[in-house]
């Protein structure tokens, strides 16, 4: 599995637009066959700092995600919304993936 952590820093005047755009990615992305997990976060101490935590079946699934219309549009216009380019970090998952029916809050 491939994990991506992406950090985005919104321009203050584009905060609401970027927030709405990022929220609009959740449902269609979670429906993609290669998507294992997809979570959008906003930093508790900085409302301009957004973070995505994503887990993909493999690199190919992630690359297919980048070809979806909503992601292609975002990447083409991202600097209209961001103070600096997105910071992307990729990781290989080492621990076993938790089962989807795991009890919420259990460790």
ABEGO torsion letter per residue (X at the ends): XBBBBBBBBBBAAAAAAAAAAAAAAAAAAAABAABABBBBBBBAABAABBBBBBBBABAAAAAAAAABAAAAAAAAAAAAABABBBBBBBBBBABBBBBAABBBGBX
